[in-house]
Amino acid sequence: MYLPASFREDQLDAQIALVRANPLGMLISQGEQGLVADPLPFLIDADEQGNVLLRAHLSRANSHWRLLQAASECLVIFQGRDGYISPGWYETKRRSGKVVPTWNYSVVQLRGTPRITEDARWLRQQLEGLTALQEGHQPEPWRMEDAPAHYIAAQIQGIVGIEIAVTERLGKWKMSQNRSAEDADGVIAGLRAGDSDQQQLADEVERRRG
């Protein structure tokens, strides 16, 4: 990933926060047939030494997991907030006109070593963790115990688990840090005039400004 110093984010806490807020990662690996990619919801954890572990599951019918059994490395990409930036928002446009459109975004790329597991206990814990993460904000959170035990057992038989021990972390927050203070002010104002997604992106630009 192209990573200018002004956009680089190496802080583990910031990277983990992005992944937890945007858990649908793109899992990419390569085998004899070429590149393979699948979107999967992930859980992420880190120990006190900063070792990061990703956990997910795949349908047993998806041949990607068999490819991962032989893979020494894979890549997972998590996309955070993003949005179009109009050159009309820049003060520089009024001064010289020497501006072009761009896109602001945040992204975390995690590279690591995959391990496949078919252990039913591991898979149940994985599903419970994903469920708790996504159902926690519901007024009446769904739990796995709400479904018949034999049904859940059958579902678990139809999936395989993936653990990825992360060996490289890259974080990039392209949030107008390369623009002047006046241009950044214009970006923030332009985004705040938009919808809720743009307003949240404006908050991120403001947090990241130099």
Salt bridges, closest charged atoms under 4 A:
GLU9 OE1 - ARG208 NH1 2.67
ASP10 OD1 - ARG8 NE 2.91
ASP38 OD2 - HIS64 ND1 2.79
ASP45 OD1 - ARG20 NH2 3.76
ASP45 OD2 - ARG55 NH2 2.88
GLU73 OE1 - ARG111 NH1 3.87
GLU91 OE1 - ARG94 NE 3.23
GLU91 OE2 - ARG95 NE 3.51
GLU118 OE1 - ARG60 NH1 2.75
GLU128 OE2 - ARG124 NE 3.17
GLU145 OE2 - ARG124 NH2 3.85
GLU163 OE1 - ARG115 NH2 2.94
GLU168 OE1 - ARG111 NE 3.05
ASP183 OD2 - ARG179 NH2 2.74
ASP185 OD1 - ARG209 NH1 2.78
ASP203 OD1 - ARG192 NH1 2.84
GLU204 OE1 - ARG207 NH2 2.60
GLU204 OE2 - ARG208 NE 3.32
GLU206 OE1 - ARG192 NH2 2.71
